[in-house]
Amino acid sequence: QVQVVESGGGLVQAGGSLRLSCAASRHTFSEYVMGWFRQAPGKEREPVAAISWSGGSTYYADSVKDRFTISGDNAKSTVYLQMNSLKPEDTAIYYCAVGVKDGSRWYRPTTYDYWGQGTQVTVSS
């Protein structure tokens, strides 16, 4: 069973930075995508960013482009989300997910087969 574990959430003031990490263990996938989603109270889960290991492509939601950066280590099946210039509206539970597919539909939750438990990010104004 693939395990997906996130870490790095916390409380930060607006304008600050946080770095989330996600490790996927116990798999032998050669082509897969790792993505970040977030869900704020009373809202639907929304895509944030993703990285496709088959081609190294990265994808971002418009709301985080130029502020967040996704990167990773394929050999370690680990992905990072560097979040800068954080805003109160970035407050949410952030989920990491792994999909055994390419990244062409990275923004769809149905692309992903395995999900982590989530990590809370709170941005105070």
JOPEQUI-V613300 format. One record per backbone hydrogen bond with DSSP energy under -1.0 kcal/mol. NH is the residue of the N-H (numbers start at 1). CO is the residue of the C=O. Records with the same first field share a line. If there is no record, write none. Layout:
NH=CO ; CO
This chain:
3=25
5=23
7=21
10=120
12=122
14=124
15=86
16=13
18=83
20=81
21=7
22=79
23=5
24=77
25=3
33=99
34=51
35=97
36=49
37=95
38=46
39=93
43=40
46=38
48=36
49=36
50=59
51=34
52=57
53=32
56=52
59=50
61=48
64=61
65=61
67=64
68=64
69=82
71=80
73=78
77=74
78=73
79=22
80=71
81=20
82=69
83=18
84=67
86=16
90=87
91=88
92=121
93=39
94=119
95=37
97=35
98=114
99=33
101=99
106=103
108=105
111=108
112=109
113=98
114=98
116=96
119=94
121=92
122=10
124=12
